[in-house]
Structures are given as structure tokens and as C-alpha cells.
Amino acid sequence: MENFVYIITDSNRTNLHVGMSADLSGTLDKYKLAAASFFNRKQQLTRLVYVKTFNTEKQALNYLELLSGYTRMQRERLVRSCNPNWHNLTSATGFNHMVISGTNPPVQRSAHLVP
């Protein structure tokens, strides 16, 4: 089973949340449901801007810990290195099919920056 490390943000890019999930589609659905309850419209974490897949949970957890230690500027550089216009990757045609079928989302192959 593949594991995903992702960065999700709000429409104003105020918050950059790093997370890990084995079920990315389900996790994104939970963010959408929770957004209405806990955040105002501008703070809703609904834009997936970075995602990388891993074969094992341990690899994903190690990468999550690395990204969690990044400063905001380092996270922004990482996103810009593979998604310069900060597009919502869930809007990409076939994103759900890629996640479900196990193929890599478009930004997975990007090189990560060293802190």
C-alpha cells in the first residue's frame, strides 16, 4: 500500500499544513468536512499543493518528519519547485484515478530541497 506525504493550504496560502496518509482521497474529504466546522471560509485547508508517494509507512514518516522541521520559507520553495503556480492538485484531471490506481500524482517525482 502506498503512503502519501502532502502539503495542503488555504486559498490565501496563510497556513501550510504537512500531513501523511495512506488514503489521500479520504483524508482530503475529511479536510473539506472539517473546514466548515472549525475554520472560516478564508482559512479552510482545501488546496492540495504538494504530494509525494512512498512504498512504506516508515519512508513516509521519515519524510514527514523532515518536512515538519522545515521553515515556512523552505516549504514554500518545495511547493514552488514542482508547483510554481500553487495549483490545487486535486483539480488535475484524473487525480482521484491516479491515487486509487496507485500511479503517482504529477508532482511526486520532484526533488525535495535540503534544509
Buried (B, 14 or more C-beta within 10 A) or exposed (E): EBBBBBBBBBEEEEEBEBBBBEBBEEBBEEBEEEBEEEBEEEBBBBBBBBBBBBEEBEBBBEBBEBBEEBEEEBBBEBBBBBBEEBBBBBEBEEBEEBBEEEEBBBBBEBEBEEE
